[in-house]
Amino acid sequence: MLLIDRLEKAAPLDPVVSAGQRVVRLIRPAKVRDALHGVWLGHPLHPVLAQATVGAWVSASVLDFAGGRDDDARLLTAVGVAAAVPTALAGATDWAEQHEQQMRVGVVHAAGNVLALGLYAASLAAPGSRRARWLRLGGMATATAAAYLGGHLAYRLAGGVNHAEDVPHLIEPGWHYLMRSADLIR
């Protein structure tokens, strides 16, 4: 947890965050952004879409370890690769509206997912089932680490879970003096 805490405070990531935020905010019109945010669904779309990507990739790994057919594992890998595109768009749209600590962790989460996607895509082009399995294994390990950061964003940093999320960032955590109790009686 200490490593992620340091990541939240890693100001050297800010130029990458700023550039990424500018690019993502080019997504227009507002209806497209709202659709990617999951407004129509009532909660963020990214975690829903991530289930398709990760589910396909985990299923491919199960086939790899259980001695399943390589063609089936490749098909599941291709489904995960295809699902990764809308998943990334929805995640990026949510990410671009978060606070700096969330965005710093989010940019590393995204980088891990891009690496995992690259490994899975490479496994599709790899000659031979052995090399493809090793690339999928690397993709699964990388996707797992990236998913851990995604969980940290959602559960520890409350990224995207509350439309009033800027409120916690306005006031420092802990007790605050407001007035004397005697002033309440007047």
Order of alpha helices (4+ residues) and beta strands (2+ residues): alpha-alpha-alpha-alpha-alpha-alpha-alpha-alpha-alpha
